C-alpha cells in the first residue's frame, strides 16, 4: 500500500475495477509515471504518453506479451502469435492476414449479424425486464466469430465458454499461462483439420490457402500451429471485448436517457455514439509492454527490463486531449482514441467490433426506446484484462 496521501492503484483489486476512474484522475495529475512496488511495474495514464510510447516497438516491444502477467511469467510465446510479434516478422504476418481479413469480408457479415440480433432480441421483445448480456452480449460476439471462421453454430457456445474460462480471474487473481492454454485452444484444431479437407468461403479456408513470403524469404502457407494460434487469439479477443461493448451501450444509454432519445429519433448518430462508448468505457483498460532500454517519462527513468502499462482507460478521458473527457457525449468529435491500440498493432478486428456495436444498438433501439438498469443485480465481470458487465438486467419502461 502507498503511504498516507499517496495515490495507490492495484490492477488486480476488484475494488478499483468497480470504478477505476477516480484513481485514474489522480494518477494522471499526481503520478503521471506511476510505480507499483508490490507487482514491480510502471504505468502511464496521459494520452500524450500513450500516443508516444505505444507505436514505439523498439523501446516497447510486443514480443514479451501485452498482458502484465504474461510479461512477468517469462512464458515462451509460440511463433505466429501476431499480437505478440515485432517487425519484421509482425509486418509479414499482418500483411498476410490483412489480405484475408478485409473490409469487404467484414461487410458481408452484416446481414447475418443483423439476423442474429433480430432473433435474439425478438425473443425478449415482449418482456418488461431481461438480462442484456444473457440475451445478446454474451452470445453475439462468438456467433459472429463463428460466422467469420466457418465454425458450426451448434459448437460456438462451447468454444465461447472455454475462452471465457481461460481469461477469467478471481478477485486479486492473475491469469495463469502455464501450459499455454490462453494462446492455443486445441478446440479449434478439429475445424482447421476439417477445413483442410472441406474448403469453404470463410476466413479459415483463406488462412489455410494464402501463401506469403516469410522472414527467411521462402514462399509458403501458414502452418497448422500458426493458424491455430491466430484463430485462438482472434476468437478470445473478439469474444471478450465486443461482448462488453454491448453491455456498455446498454448501461450508458440507461444513465443518459436524453442522449438515448436522440439516437432513437436519429439513428444516423449511432456510429458516433459507438465511438464515444468505446472511448468512454473501453473493455480493455491497459496494454502492457516490456521495456528494452532506459526511457524517461516526466523527469524519471523507467529502467530497461521493466514492465510498463499504458492505461488507455485513463488516457481516453485525459482532458488534455478531450475537453470534458469525463463526460459522455454522443456528439463528441473523436479523431483518435486508444481503445483499439495504436501503431503497428492497431486491432485488426476494429471494423468488425464497430459493425457489431452499431447493429446491436440499432436493433435494441428499434424495440426498446426507454429502459433503466436494475443496478442492485447488475454484476461486473472480473478479469485482470477486461472490464465489463457479466449481468445487466434491463427494466423496460
C-alpha positions in Angstrom: 0.0 0.0 0.0 1.1 3.6 -0.5 1.9 6.0 2.3 -0.8 8.2 3.6 -2.0 10.7 0.9 -0.1 9.0 -2.0 -2.1 7.5 -4.8 -2.2 3.7 -5.0 -3.5 1.5 -7.8 -3.7 -2.2 -7.9 -4.7 -3.8 -11.3 -5.9 -7.0 -9.6 -8.1 -5.4 -6.9 -11.8 -5.6 -7.7 -12.4 -2.6 -5.5 -10.6 -0.5 -8.1 -12.2 -2.3 -11.0 -15.8 -1.3 -10.0 -14.9 2.3 -10.6 -11.3 3.0 -11.6 -11.8 6.5 -12.9 -11.3 8.4 -9.6 -7.9 6.7 -9.3 -7.1 7.3 -12.9 -7.8 11.0 -12.4 -5.4 11.1 -9.5 -2.7 9.1 -11.4 -2.9 11.5 -14.4 -2.5 14.5 -12.2 -0.3 13.3 -9.3 1.7 10.4 -10.7 1.7 10.5 -14.5 4.6 8.0 -14.2 3.4 5.5 -11.5 5.4 2.7 -10.0 3.8 -0.2 -8.2 6.3 -1.8 -5.8 4.1 -4.8 -5.0 3.9 -6.1 -8.6 7.0 -4.3 -9.9 5.6 -2.4 -12.8 5.4 1.2 -14.1 2.3 2.9 -15.6 1.5 6.0 -17.6 -2.0 7.4 -17.8 -1.8 10.6 -20.0 -2.9 10.5 -23.6 0.4 12.0 -24.9 2.5 9.4 -23.1 0.4 6.6 -24.6 0.5 8.1 -28.0 4.2 8.5 -27.8 5.0 5.0 -26.5 2.5 2.5 -27.9 3.8 2.7 -31.6 7.5 2.6 -30.4 8.0 -1.1 -30.9 11.8 -0.9 -30.5 11.6 0.5 -26.9 8.3 -1.2 -26.0 8.2 -4.4 -28.0 5.2 -6.8 -28.1 7.3 -10.0 -28.2 7.1 -10.5 -24.5 3.4 -10.1 -24.5 0.8 -7.3 -23.9 -0.5 -8.5 -20.5 1.3 -7.8 -17.3 1.2 -11.4 -16.0 2.5 -12.7 -19.3 5.5 -10.3 -19.3 6.3 -11.3 -15.7 5.8 -15.0 -16.3 8.7 -15.3 -18.9 6.3 -17.6 -20.8 7.7 -18.5 -24.2 5.2 -17.3 -26.7 4.7 -19.6 -29.7 5.7 -18.3 -33.1 3.0 -17.0 -35.3 1.2 -15.1 -32.5 0.6 -11.9 -34.4 -0.3 -9.7 -31.4 2.9 -10.7 -29.7 5.3 -10.1 -32.6 7.5 -7.2 -33.7 8.8 -6.2 -37.1 9.9 -7.6 -39.5 8.0 -10.8 -38.7 5.0 -9.0 -37.4 4.7 -6.9 -40.6 4.9 -10.1 -42.8 2.2 -11.9 -40.9 0.0 -8.8 -40.6 0.1 -8.1 -44.4 -0.9 -11.7 -45.0 -3.8 -11.5 -42.5 -4.9 -8.1 -43.8 -5.3 -9.7 -47.2 -7.9 -12.2 -45.9 -9.4 -10.1 -43.0 -10.7 -7.4 -45.4 -13.4 -4.7 -45.0 -15.3 -6.5 -47.8 -15.4 -9.7 -45.9 -16.4 -7.9 -42.7 -19.1 -6.0 -44.6 -20.5 -9.2 -46.0 -21.3 -10.4 -42.4 -23.8 -7.5 -41.8 -27.0 -9.4 -42.9 -26.0 -12.4 -40.8 -25.2 -10.3 -37.8 -28.4 -8.4 -38.1 -30.4 -11.6 -38.4 -28.8 -13.0 -35.2 -29.6 -9.7 -33.3 -33.2 -9.7 -34.6 -33.8 -13.3 -33.5 -32.1 -12.8 -30.1 -34.0 -9.5 -29.3 -37.3 -10.6 -30.7 -37.2 -13.4 -28.1 -37.3 -10.8 -25.3 -39.2 -8.1 -27.0 -42.4 -8.6 -25.0 -40.8 -8.8 -21.6 -40.7 -6.0 -19.1 -37.2 -6.9 -18.0 -34.4 -9.1 -19.3 -30.6 -9.5 -18.9 -29.0 -7.8 -21.9 -25.8 -9.9 -21.5 -27.6 -13.2 -21.5 -29.9 -12.2 -24.4 -27.3 -10.6 -26.6 -23.9 -9.5 -25.2 -22.6 -12.9 -24.3 -23.8 -14.6 -27.4 -23.3 -12.3 -30.4 -19.5 -12.0 -30.5 -18.8 -15.7 -30.6 -21.6 -16.2 -33.1 -20.0 -13.6 -35.3 -16.5 -15.1 -35.0 -18.1 -18.4 -35.8 -19.7 -16.9 -39.0 -16.3 -15.5 -39.9 -14.3 -18.7 -39.3 -17.0 -21.1 -40.5 -17.4 -22.9 -37.1 -20.8 -24.7 -36.9 -23.4 -22.8 -34.9 -24.0 -25.7 -32.5 -20.4 -25.7 -31.4 -19.9 -22.0 -30.9 -21.2 -21.7 -27.3 -18.7 -24.4 -26.0 -15.8 -22.5 -27.6 -17.1 -19.3 -26.1 -17.3 -20.8 -22.6 -13.8 -22.2 -22.9 -12.4 -18.9 -23.9 -14.2 -17.1 -21.0 -12.9 -19.7 -18.5 -9.3 -19.2 -19.6 -9.5 -15.4 -19.4 -11.4 -15.1 -16.1 -9.7 -14.4 -12.8 -10.9 -14.2 -9.3 -10.6 -11.0 -7.1 -7.0 -10.3 -6.7 -6.0 -13.1 -9.1 -3.9 -13.2 -12.1 -4.0 -15.1 -15.4 -2.3 -18.4 -15.5 -0.2 -19.0 -18.6 1.1 -22.4 -17.5 0.7 -24.8 -20.4 -0.1 -22.0 -22.9 -3.9 -22.6 -22.8 -4.5 -18.9 -23.3 -2.7 -18.9 -26.6 -3.6 -22.3 -28.0 -7.1 -23.6 -27.8 -7.0 -27.0 -29.4 -10.8 -26.9 -29.7 -10.2 -25.0 -32.9 -7.9 -27.7 -34.2 -10.6 -30.0 -35.4 -12.1 -27.2 -37.5 -8.8 -26.5 -39.1 -8.4 -30.2 -39.9 -11.9 -30.3 -41.3 -11.4 -27.3 -43.5 -8.2 -28.7 -44.9 -10.4 -31.4 -46.5 -13.6 -29.4 -46.9 -12.7 -25.9 -48.1 -15.4 -23.2 -47.9 -16.0 -19.5 -48.3 -14.7 -18.5 -44.9 -11.7 -17.0 -43.1 -10.4 -20.4 -42.0 -10.1 -21.6 -45.6 -8.5 -18.4 -46.7 -5.9 -18.7 -43.9 -5.1 -22.2 -45.0 -4.6 -21.3 -48.6 -3.0 -17.9 -48.5 0.7 -18.0 -49.5 3.3 -15.4 -48.4 7.0 -14.8 -48.3 8.2 -15.5 -44.7 11.1 -13.9 -42.9 13.5 -16.3 -44.4 12.5 -15.4 -48.0 10.6 -18.7 -48.5 7.2 -18.6 -50.1 4.8 -20.8 -48.1 1.4 -21.1 -46.4 0.8 -20.8 -42.7 1.4 -23.9 -40.6 -1.5 -25.5 -38.7 0.0 -24.3 -35.4 0.3 -20.7 -36.7 -3.4 -20.8 -37.8 -4.5 -22.4 -34.5 -2.7 -19.7 -32.5 -4.1 -16.9 -34.6 -7.7 -18.2 -34.6 -7.5 -18.7 -30.8 -6.3 -15.1 -30.2 -8.9 -13.6 -32.6 -11.7 -15.6 -31.0 -10.7 -14.7 -27.5 -10.1 -11.0 -28.1 -13.3 -10.6 -30.2 -15.5 -12.6 -27.8 -14.4 -10.8 -24.6 -14.2 -7.2 -25.8 -17.1 -7.0 -28.2 -19.5 -8.6 -25.7 -18.5 -5.9 -23.2 -19.2 -3.2 -25.8 -22.8 -4.3 -26.0 -23.1 -4.1 -22.2 -21.6 -0.6 -22.0 -24.1 0.5 -24.7 -27.0 -0.7 -22.5 -25.7 0.8 -19.3 -24.5 4.1 -20.6 -27.7 4.8 -22.5 -29.7 4.0 -19.3 -27.6 6.6 -17.5 -28.1 9.1 -20.3 -31.8 8.9 -21.3 -31.7 12.2 -23.1 -28.9 11.0 -25.5 -30.7 7.7 -25.9 -33.8 9.5 -27.1 -31.7 11.4 -29.6 -30.4 8.1 -31.0 -34.0 6.8 -31.3 -35.0 10.0 -33.2 -31.9 10.0 -35.4 -30.3 6.6 -35.9 -27.6 8.2 -38.1 -26.0 9.3 -34.8 -25.4 5.7 -33.7 -21.9 5.2 -35.3 -20.6 8.3 -33.5 -22.3 7.1 -30.3 -20.5 3.7 -30.6 -17.2 5.6 -31.0 -17.9 7.5 -27.8 -18.8 4.3 -25.9 -15.5 2.8 -27.0 -13.7 5.9 -25.7 -15.6 6.3 -22.5 -15.7 2.7 -21.4 -13.1 0.6 -23.2 -13.3 -3.1 -22.5 -9.5 -3.4 -22.2 -8.1 -0.7 -19.8 -4.4 -1.3 -20.2 -1.8 -2.5 -22.6 1.5 -3.9 -21.1 4.9 -3.7 -22.7 8.4 -4.9 -21.9 11.0 -2.0 -21.8 14.2 -2.7 -23.8 16.2 0.4 -22.8 16.1 3.1 -20.2 13.4 5.6 -21.1 12.3 8.8 -19.4 8.8 10.0 -18.6 8.1 13.2 -16.6 11.7 13.5 -15.5 12.0 10.0 -14.2 13.7 6.9 -15.7 12.0 3.6 -16.4 14.9 1.2 -16.4 15.4 -1.4 -19.1 13.9 -4.8 -18.2 10.8 -3.2 -16.6 7.2 -3.8 -17.4 5.2 -0.7 -18.3 1.4 -0.4 -18.6 -0.2 2.1 -21.0 -3.5 2.7 -19.2 -5.7 3.6 -22.1 -8.8 3.7 -19.9 -7.3 6.7 -18.2 -5.8 8.3 -21.4 -9.1 8.1 -23.2 -10.5 10.6 -20.7 -7.5 12.8 -20.4 -8.8 16.4 -20.5 -5.6 17.5 -22.3 -6.8 15.5 -25.3 -10.6 15.6 -24.8 -12.1 18.6 -23.1 -14.7 17.5 -20.5 -13.3 14.0 -21.1 -15.2 12.6 -18.1 -18.5 13.5 -19.7 -20.3 11.0 -22.0 -21.3 12.8 -25.2 -22.6 11.1 -28.3 -21.9 14.2 -30.4 -18.2 14.3 -29.5 -15.8 14.5 -32.5 -13.2 11.8 -32.0 -10.2 11.9 -34.3 -8.1 9.5 -32.3 -8.7 7.2 -29.4 -6.6 4.4 -27.9 -9.2 1.6 -27.4 -8.0 -0.4 -30.4 -4.4 0.4 -29.8 -2.0 2.5 -31.9 0.6 1.9 -34.5 1.5 -1.5 -36.0 -0.6 -3.4 -33.5 -3.8 -1.5 -34.2 -6.6 -4.0 -33.8 -7.3 -5.9 -37.0 -10.8 -6.6 -35.7 -11.7 -2.9 -35.0 -14.0 -2.6 -38.0 -15.8 -5.9 -37.0 -16.3 -4.6 -33.4 -17.7 -1.3 -34.7 -20.1 -3.2 -37.0 -21.3 -5.4 -34.2 -21.8 -2.5 -31.8 -23.7 -0.5 -34.4 -26.0 -3.2 -35.5 -26.7 -4.3 -31.9 -27.5 -0.7 -30.9 -29.8 -0.2 -34.0 -31.7 -3.3 -33.2 -32.0 -2.6 -29.5 -33.4 0.9 -30.1 -35.9 -0.4 -32.7 -37.5 -2.4 -29.9 -36.8 -0.5 -26.7 -36.9 3.2 -26.5 -36.9 3.5 -22.7 -35.2 1.4 -20.1 -33.4 1.5 -16.8 -31.0 -0.9 -15.2 -31.6 -3.0 -12.0 -28.3 -1.8 -10.6 -28.6 -4.0 -7.5 -28.5 -7.1 -9.6 -26.0 -5.9 -12.2 -22.6 -7.5 -11.9 -19.3 -6.6 -13.4 -17.2 -9.5 -14.8 -13.9 -10.0 -13.0 -10.8 -10.5 -15.2 -7.5 -8.8 -14.9 -7.6 -7.7 -18.6 -11.2 -6.9 -19.4 -13.8 -4.8 -17.6 -17.5 -5.1 -18.4 -20.9 -6.4 -17.4 -21.4 -10.1 -16.7 -25.1 -9.5 -16.0 -27.0 -6.3 -16.9 -30.8 -6.6 -16.1 -32.7 -4.0 -18.1 -36.1 -2.8 -16.8 -38.2 -1.7 -19.8 -40.1 1.5 -19.3 
